[in-house]
Amino acid sequence: MEKIKERLDRLRERMKENKVTVYVIPSSDCHESEYVCAHYRVREYLSGFTGSAGTLAVTMEEAGLWTDGRYFLQAEQQLQGTGIRLFRSGEPGVPKLQDYVKQKLSEGGKLGFDGRVMGAFRAEKLIEAAGEKGAETLVTEDLAGRIWADRPGIPDTRLYVLDLCYAGEDTKSRLARVRAEMEKAGADVHVLASLCDIAWLLNIRGGDIPCVPVVLSFLCMTKTACTWYVRERIVTEEIRQYLKECGIQIRDYEAVYEDLPGLTEGQKVLLDKKTVNYRLLTGISAGAEVIDGQNPTELMKAVKSETEIQNLKTAHLKEGIAFTRLMYWLKNQSGTETVTERSVVAYLDACRQEQEHCLGQSFATISAYGANGAVVHYSPTEESDAKIEPEGFLLVDAGGHYLEGTTDTTRTFVMGELSLEQKRMFTAVCRGNLNLAYARFLYGCTGYSLDILCREPLWQAGVDYKHGTGHGVGYLLNVHEGPNAFRWKLQGQERPAVLEAGMVTTDEPGIYMEGKYGIRTENELLCVKGENNAYGQFMEFEILTLVPIDLDGILPQEMTETERERLNDYHEKVYRTLAPHLTEEEREWLRVSTRRI
């Protein structure tokens, strides 16, 4: 880890030159993206921590990394020997980043960060903390990026228009809907930086971020005009003509910073401080009024249309076939070949690529055997690639992009003998998953209302998992999409979202025993309308995911009769839907694997 220490020393030299006391490096790009292309992985370069969420703060004497419960074990391992202190966000006694910054800023000190990659919401909190100590700020310099000599460039990738048979609604209609929401908010201008929102609005996909088919760009709309700020060299004549027909003009990516002051002078500007960067916010004319609110597109894209829903069912059928074939292979491979975590990833990818319209992974596959399963977002490397033995658990969390939509599935496979404790934990996770999937609730509930249904079997056992129970899933977009989610407590900037018919949310309880094993079972749930009576509109879920839950890990006696019937009903649907697409041998195996208990 000497190279990490050397990099931090070089950063401190830059800090000293600029009289910076504390320098903060987030994980994001200029769009507050969860996943970023290699060019923007500055925090990873400086810390060695590869998780998707985390913020690094560096002083002249020390450095600290803040990350959430999904990454505690991974960060602890990857930070060893670097001298960087791990701050477990949300844990008792752990200071928030802004409190740490305030503590470390001496009177007359200076706070630094790159305003292009720091979200406006977070930036304002940091600047407020600095102001309380009378400290200056430097937000126009990428000090960390300057020391990265061989920093990767931004890739030039192919753009394509998503046909109406997949998108379900044309761009002109979507623009009109956004303008109607601007009118309601009293806004003259709308500034959009979220890449998935822009891709959804324009029905254009790309490949600037691995596993996320988006294009690095900004978009500004008025009541009559719309400008897309993008690297012009990657826009083909076909795309230009399409945009012209939609009433959209093109400007170069960086030109947004030049245009904003004039575009916003004397105007009311709608934006979401959670998704615009600080430089965009401060580039708005001082004579403008900022309306900080949720991007209208966020809720629009979360509520899937009937076309998208039918397509998603097709995507999940394809993913179900691929995942079930992986399970069949794992359960029936003769043992004559060595199976490792990485060969499992390769086999699943091969099964998925056999499906029509497959566009690849929707995120890097988690294939975690034994103790590796306790690392929530573990991904196997050449060095860590564990051999699968005929015992214990193999946790596989994976997803695919298809023209028909995006999938996200987790199954924990029983590879051999289990202890009674392991079976009890596996059964508790399954019970929690089914409790949520079969919930009935009145319209108006949010994911915060329902989360306990999933956790209750685990809480009864005195255990818990340090991640959310579920997240929204985009349509051929980011696998983690808001605003819908299942959580038991609010986190930072989150806004509770009412569960609407058409929303797709994951249901993924788990249990992670450090040094032993991990278990997670994940299905995607489609929110649908149920009975409407004197008490109001009842809502329900339809399970989209079609993959067996491994009965070798289930203790039927630990389940209620209702829970057993729920599992039987689900397995009946899995068999009925998948069987026609499998070979005779696979069908017979699936019949046994989905038997009634």
C-alpha positions, 0 to 999 in steps of 0.5 A, spaced: 500 500 500 506 504 499 503 507 492 497 509 496 501 513 501 505 516 496 499 518 492 496 522 498 503 525 499 503 528 492 496 530 494 498 534 500 504 537 496 498 540 492 494 542 498 500 545 501 501 549 494 494 552 494 494 553 502 488 548 503 487 545 510 482 539 508 481 536 501 475 532 500 474 527 494 467 524 493 466 518 488 461 521 483 462 524 476 459 531 474 452 528 474 452 525 481 452 518 478 452 512 482 457 508 478 462 512 474 467 511 468 474 510 469 476 517 468 472 519 474 475 514 479 479 519 483 477 517 490 479 509 488 485 512 485 487 515 492 485 510 497 485 503 493 477 502 496 473 500 490 466 500 492 461 505 489 459 509 495 464 513 499 468 520 500 475 521 502 477 527 506 485 528 506 488 533 511 496 534 512 496 529 517 491 524 516 486 521 511 479 518 512 474 514 508 466 515 509 462 509 506 455 505 508 454 499 511 454 495 504 462 496 504 464 496 511 468 489 510 470 491 503 473 498 506 476 495 512 480 490 507 482 494 502 484 500 506 489 496 510 496 498 510 494 505 507 494 509 513 486 511 511 481 511 517 475 508 516 469 512 518 462 507 518 457 512 516 451 512 520 454 508 526 453 510 533 459 515 535 461 516 527 462 523 526 458 526 519 463 528 514 461 536 515 462 535 522 469 532 521 471 537 516 469 543 521 473 540 526 479 539 522 479 546 519 483 551 523 481 558 524 483 561 517 484 555 514 481 553 507 477 547 505 478 544 498 474 540 493 472 540 485 466 543 484 464 539 478 464 533 481 461 535 488 454 535 488 450 541 490 447 539 496 453 536 499 457 542 497 453 547 501 453 543 507 461 543 507 461 550 505 457 552 511 461 548 516 467 551 513 464 558 514 462 556 521 470 556 522 471 562 518 475 558 513 476 560 505 474 555 500 477 553 493 472 549 489 475 550 482 481 546 482 481 538 481 488 538 485 487 530 486 486 529 479 492 533 477 497 528 480 494 522 476 499 522 471 496 516 467 489 518 468 484 514 463 480 519 458 473 519 457 471 513 452 467 515 445 461 510 445 456 509 440 449 512 441 442 509 439 435 511 439 431 506 443 425 504 439 418 506 441 416 499 441 421 498 447 420 506 450 413 506 450 413 513 449 416 518 444 420 524 446 416 530 444 410 527 449 415 526 455 418 533 453 411 536 454 410 532 460 416 535 463 414 542 461 407 541 464 411 540 471 415 546 470 409 550 469 406 547 475 412 549 479 412 556 476 419 555 473 422 558 466 428 554 466 429 547 468 437 544 468 438 537 468 444 533 470 442 526 472 444 522 466 439 516 467 433 522 467 436 525 460 437 518 457 429 517 459 427 523 456 431 523 450 430 515 449 437 515 447 442 510 450 450 510 450 455 507 454 459 512 457 459 508 464 460 501 464 454 497 465 450 503 465 447 505 458 448 513 458 451 519 455 455 524 459 451 530 458 447 536 461 440 538 458 437 545 459 429 546 457 425 552 457 418 553 455 419 553 448 427 550 447 431 544 449 439 544 449 443 538 450 450 539 452 454 533 449 460 531 446 459 533 439 464 528 436 460 522 438 453 525 435 452 521 428 448 525 423 442 520 424 442 522 432 442 529 430 436 528 425 432 525 430 434 530 435 432 536 430 425 532 429 424 533 437 426 540 437 432 539 441 439 543 439 446 540 441 451 544 444 458 542 446 458 538 453 463 544 457 458 549 454 453 549 459 457 552 464 458 558 459 451 558 457 448 558 464 449 565 466 445 568 460 440 563 460 438 564 467 438 571 468 432 574 471 429 567 470 426 562 475 430 555 475 428 548 477 433 543 479 435 538 484 441 540 488 441 532 489 443 531 482 447 537 479 454 539 481 456 545 485 459 548 479 452 548 475 449 551 481 454 557 482 454 558 474 446 560 475 445 568 474 445 571 481 439 575 478 435 568 478 431 564 483 433 557 484 427 552 485 430 546 488 425 540 487 425 533 485 426 532 477 419 531 474 423 526 470 425 522 476 417 520 478 415 519 471 421 514 469 419 510 476 412 509 474 413 504 468 408 504 462 404 498 460 409 497 454 415 497 459 411 493 464 410 488 458 417 488 456 420 487 463 416 481 463 419 478 457 426 481 460 425 477 466 423 471 463 430 471 459 434 472 465 430 467 469 432 462 463 439 464 464 439 464 472 436 457 472 440 454 467 446 457 472 443 453 478 442 447 474 449 447 472 451 448 479 447 442 482 449 437 476 456 439 474 460 432 475 465 435 479 470 433 474 472 440 473 474 446 477 468 451 479 470 458 481 467 464 483 469 467 476 467 461 472 460 462 475 460 469 472 463 467 466 457 461 465 452 466 467 454 471 462 454 465 457 447 463 458 445 470 458 448 472 451 444 466 448 438 470 450 435 475 444 436 482 445 441 481 451 446 487 451 450 485 457 451 486 465 447 491 468 452 491 474 458 487 475 456 480 478 457 478 485 459 471 485 461 470 493 463 463 496 463 461 503 466 467 507 466 472 501 458 472 501 459 476 508 462 482 504 455 485 501 458 488 494 464 483 493 466 481 486 471 476 485 478 478 482 484 473 479 487 474 486 481 472 490 477 467 486 475 462 491 474 455 489 467 452 489 467 446 494 461 441 495 459 445 502 456 451 504 453 457 500 454 460 494 451 467 493 450 470 486 447 477 485 447 479 478 443 482 472 442 483 465 440 489 460 436 487 454 432 492 449 426 489 454 429 492 460 433 491 466 434 485 471 437 484 478 436 478 481 440 474 487 440 467 489 444 463 494 445 456 492 446 451 497 453 447 494 453 441 500 452 440 507 449 446 511 449 447 519 442 448 522 444 455 524 445 456 516 438 453 514 435 457 519 438 463 517 436 461 510 429 460 511 428 466 515 431 470 509 426 467 505 420 468 509 422 475 509 422 476 502 416 472 501 412 477 507 414 483 503 412 480 496 405 478 498 404 484 502 397 488 501 397 495 503 393 502 502 395 507 497 399 512 500 404 507 503 411 508 502 417 503 502 418 506 509 411 503 511 413 496 509 420 495 510 419 491 517 415 486 513 421 483 510 426 484 516 421 481 522 423 474 521 431 476 522 429 481 527 426 476 531 432 472 531 436 478 533 440 479 527 439 484 521 442 487 515 446 493 514 443 495 507 436 497 504 431 492 503 430 494 496 431 500 490 427 502 484 430 499 477 431 503 471 428 501 464 435 499 460 438 504 465 441 504 472 440 498 476 439 503 482 433 508 481 429 512 485 425 515 488 421 508 490 425 504 495 424 499 501 428 502 507 426 502 515 429 509 516 431 515 512 438 516 510 440 523 508 437 526 502 432 521 501 425 523 500 419 518 502 416 516 495 409 513 495 408 506 492 405 507 485 402 502 480 407 501 475 413 502 480 418 496 480 422 495 486 427 490 489 426 485 495 432 483 497 433 481 505 440 478 507 444 476 513 452 476 513 456 473 518 463 475 518 468 470 516 463 465 515 457 466 510 452 470 506 445 469 504 441 474 500 434 472 496 432 478 491 426 478 487 423 484 483 416 487 485 412 490 480 407 495 484 399 493 482 392 496 484 388 491 488 381 491 491 378 498 491 373 498 497 370 503 502 377 503 506 380 506 499 385 503 494 389 497 496 395 495 493 399 489 491 406 486 488 407 482 482 413 478 482 417 479 476 423 475 477 423 467 475 428 463 479 427 457 484 429 459 491 434 453 493 429 448 497 436 445 500 436 450 504 429 451 507 427 448 514 419 447 512 418 447 520 420 454 521 415 457 516 408 458 517 403 454 513 401 461 509 409 462 508 409 455 505 403 456 501 407 463 498 413 459 497 409 453 493 405 459 489 411 462 487 415 456 485 409 453 481 409 460 477 416 459 476 415 452 473 409 454 469 413 460 466 420 457 465 419 449 463 417 450 456 423 454 454 428 448 457 430 442 455 427 435 457 433 434 463 432 441 465 425 441 466 425 434 470 430 438 474 426 444 475 420 440 477 423 437 483 427 444 485 420 447 485 416 441 488 411 443 494 413 443 501 
